[in-house]
Amino acid sequence: MTQQVLGSGHTTSAESFWYILGCIALGASYFAKIPAKKALSEYGLTEMTGAERFWYVVMNIAFGSGYLAKVITKKALSEVTRTGSTMRAEAHV
């Protein structure tokens, strides 16, 4: 597996295919991406578009599903440590 750096990663052809196929299926892949992007934005790693912010609010109106999905990603991000120019994940429970 090739190590990627945040902001300069890429998806494989298969990943791109499945993401597009998932988006065609009622936007499922797009909506699944939004909570993760919200978590990244809270760490200052990306910015959400206006549409993503709108749909995140709509997801939260629906029983907080966007927030609960974001918590999982934010927990994973909290376990990443930065050592020099590399990042590594530590095992936390």
Rosetta constraint file for C-alpha pairs under 8 A:
AtomPair CA 4 CA 8 HARMONIC 7.10 0.50
AtomPair CA 4 CA 9 HARMONIC 5.23 0.50
AtomPair CA 4 CA 10 HARMONIC 7.89 0.50
AtomPair CA 5 CA 9 HARMONIC 5.80 0.50
AtomPair CA 11 CA 15 HARMONIC 5.69 0.50
AtomPair CA 11 CA 16 HARMONIC 6.08 0.50
AtomPair CA 12 CA 16 HARMONIC 6.21 0.50
AtomPair CA 13 CA 17 HARMONIC 6.12 0.50
AtomPair CA 14 CA 18 HARMONIC 6.22 0.50
AtomPair CA 15 CA 19 HARMONIC 6.05 0.50
AtomPair CA 16 CA 20 HARMONIC 6.17 0.50
AtomPair CA 17 CA 21 HARMONIC 6.12 0.50
AtomPair CA 18 CA 22 HARMONIC 5.92 0.50
AtomPair CA 19 CA 23 HARMONIC 6.18 0.50
AtomPair CA 19 CA 29 HARMONIC 5.99 0.50
AtomPair CA 20 CA 24 HARMONIC 6.27 0.50
AtomPair CA 20 CA 29 HARMONIC 7.71 0.50
AtomPair CA 21 CA 25 HARMONIC 6.52 0.50
AtomPair CA 22 CA 26 HARMONIC 7.71 0.50
AtomPair CA 22 CA 27 HARMONIC 6.50 0.50
AtomPair CA 22 CA 28 HARMONIC 5.60 0.50
AtomPair CA 22 CA 29 HARMONIC 4.80 0.50
AtomPair CA 22 CA 30 HARMONIC 7.70 0.50
AtomPair CA 23 CA 27 HARMONIC 3.97 0.50
AtomPair CA 23 CA 28 HARMONIC 5.43 0.50
AtomPair CA 23 CA 29 HARMONIC 4.94 0.50
AtomPair CA 23 CA 30 HARMONIC 5.74 0.50
AtomPair CA 24 CA 28 HARMONIC 7.70 0.50
AtomPair CA 27 CA 31 HARMONIC 6.18 0.50
AtomPair CA 28 CA 32 HARMONIC 6.08 0.50
AtomPair CA 29 CA 33 HARMONIC 6.23 0.50
AtomPair CA 30 CA 34 HARMONIC 6.71 0.50
AtomPair CA 31 CA 35 HARMONIC 7.86 0.50
AtomPair CA 31 CA 55 HARMONIC 7.70 0.50
AtomPair CA 32 CA 36 HARMONIC 7.69 0.50
AtomPair CA 33 CA 37 HARMONIC 6.25 0.50
AtomPair CA 34 CA 38 HARMONIC 6.17 0.50
AtomPair CA 34 CA 52 HARMONIC 6.23 0.50
AtomPair CA 34 CA 55 HARMONIC 7.76 0.50
AtomPair CA 34 CA 56 HARMONIC 6.52 0.50
AtomPair CA 34 CA 66 HARMONIC 7.72 0.50
AtomPair CA 35 CA 39 HARMONIC 6.34 0.50
AtomPair CA 35 CA 56 HARMONIC 6.93 0.50
AtomPair CA 35 CA 66 HARMONIC 5.51 0.50
AtomPair CA 35 CA 67 HARMONIC 6.87 0.50
AtomPair CA 35 CA 69 HARMONIC 5.76 0.50
AtomPair CA 35 CA 70 HARMONIC 4.44 0.50
AtomPair CA 35 CA 73 HARMONIC 7.76 0.50
AtomPair CA 36 CA 40 HARMONIC 6.32 0.50
AtomPair CA 36 CA 69 HARMONIC 7.47 0.50
AtomPair CA 36 CA 70 HARMONIC 5.55 0.50
AtomPair CA 36 CA 73 HARMONIC 5.67 0.50
AtomPair CA 36 CA 74 HARMONIC 7.66 0.50
AtomPair CA 37 CA 41 HARMONIC 6.07 0.50
AtomPair CA 37 CA 46 HARMONIC 7.27 0.50
AtomPair CA 37 CA 47 HARMONIC 7.89 0.50
AtomPair CA 37 CA 48 HARMONIC 6.87 0.50
AtomPair CA 38 CA 42 HARMONIC 6.31 0.50
AtomPair CA 38 CA 48 HARMONIC 6.90 0.50
AtomPair CA 38 CA 56 HARMONIC 7.95 0.50
AtomPair CA 38 CA 70 HARMONIC 6.68 0.50
AtomPair CA 39 CA 43 HARMONIC 6.75 0.50
AtomPair CA 39 CA 70 HARMONIC 5.66 0.50
AtomPair CA 39 CA 71 HARMONIC 7.46 0.50
AtomPair CA 39 CA 73 HARMONIC 6.33 0.50
AtomPair CA 39 CA 74 HARMONIC 5.25 0.50
AtomPair CA 40 CA 44 HARMONIC 6.47 0.50
AtomPair CA 40 CA 45 HARMONIC 5.31 0.50
AtomPair CA 40 CA 46 HARMONIC 5.97 0.50
AtomPair CA 40 CA 74 HARMONIC 7.49 0.50
AtomPair CA 41 CA 45 HARMONIC 5.43 0.50
AtomPair CA 41 CA 46 HARMONIC 4.79 0.50
AtomPair CA 41 CA 47 HARMONIC 5.38 0.50
AtomPair CA 41 CA 48 HARMONIC 6.79 0.50
AtomPair CA 48 CA 52 HARMONIC 5.78 0.50
AtomPair CA 48 CA 53 HARMONIC 6.22 0.50
AtomPair CA 49 CA 53 HARMONIC 6.28 0.50
AtomPair CA 50 CA 54 HARMONIC 6.17 0.50
AtomPair CA 51 CA 55 HARMONIC 6.20 0.50
AtomPair CA 52 CA 56 HARMONIC 6.02 0.50
AtomPair CA 53 CA 57 HARMONIC 6.38 0.50
AtomPair CA 54 CA 58 HARMONIC 6.39 0.50
AtomPair CA 55 CA 59 HARMONIC 6.03 0.50
AtomPair CA 56 CA 60 HARMONIC 6.31 0.50
AtomPair CA 56 CA 66 HARMONIC 5.92 0.50
AtomPair CA 57 CA 61 HARMONIC 6.32 0.50
AtomPair CA 57 CA 66 HARMONIC 7.67 0.50
AtomPair CA 58 CA 62 HARMONIC 6.53 0.50
AtomPair CA 59 CA 63 HARMONIC 7.58 0.50
AtomPair CA 59 CA 64 HARMONIC 6.38 0.50
AtomPair CA 59 CA 65 HARMONIC 5.65 0.50
AtomPair CA 59 CA 66 HARMONIC 4.80 0.50
AtomPair CA 59 CA 67 HARMONIC 7.82 0.50
AtomPair CA 60 CA 64 HARMONIC 3.84 0.50
AtomPair CA 60 CA 65 HARMONIC 5.51 0.50
AtomPair CA 60 CA 66 HARMONIC 5.07 0.50
AtomPair CA 60 CA 67 HARMONIC 6.09 0.50
AtomPair CA 61 CA 65 HARMONIC 7.99 0.50
AtomPair CA 64 CA 68 HARMONIC 6.19 0.50
AtomPair CA 65 CA 69 HARMONIC 6.10 0.50
AtomPair CA 66 CA 70 HARMONIC 6.12 0.50
AtomPair CA 67 CA 71 HARMONIC 6.28 0.50
AtomPair CA 68 CA 72 HARMONIC 7.01 0.50
AtomPair CA 69 CA 73 HARMONIC 7.07 0.50
AtomPair CA 70 CA 74 HARMONIC 6.09 0.50
AtomPair CA 71 CA 75 HARMONIC 6.04 0.50
AtomPair CA 72 CA 76 HARMONIC 6.49 0.50
AtomPair CA 73 CA 77 HARMONIC 6.22 0.50
AtomPair CA 74 CA 78 HARMONIC 6.10 0.50
AtomPair CA 75 CA 79 HARMONIC 6.69 0.50
AtomPair CA 76 CA 80 HARMONIC 7.03 0.50
AtomPair CA 79 CA 89 HARMONIC 5.69 0.50
AtomPair CA 79 CA 90 HARMONIC 5.59 0.50
AtomPair CA 79 CA 91 HARMONIC 7.15 0.50
AtomPair CA 79 CA 92 HARMONIC 6.71 0.50
AtomPair CA 80 CA 87 HARMONIC 6.45 0.50
AtomPair CA 80 CA 88 HARMONIC 5.54 0.50
AtomPair CA 80 CA 89 HARMONIC 4.32 0.50
AtomPair CA 80 CA 90 HARMONIC 6.22 0.50
AtomPair CA 81 CA 87 HARMONIC 5.63 0.50
AtomPair CA 81 CA 88 HARMONIC 5.56 0.50
AtomPair CA 81 CA 89 HARMONIC 6.18 0.50
AtomPair CA 81 CA 90 HARMONIC 7.11 0.50
AtomPair CA 82 CA 86 HARMONIC 6.02 0.50
AtomPair CA 82 CA 87 HARMONIC 4.50 0.50
AtomPair CA 82 CA 88 HARMONIC 6.61 0.50
AtomPair CA 83 CA 87 HARMONIC 6.03 0.50
AtomPair CA 83 CA 88 HARMONIC 7.68 0.50
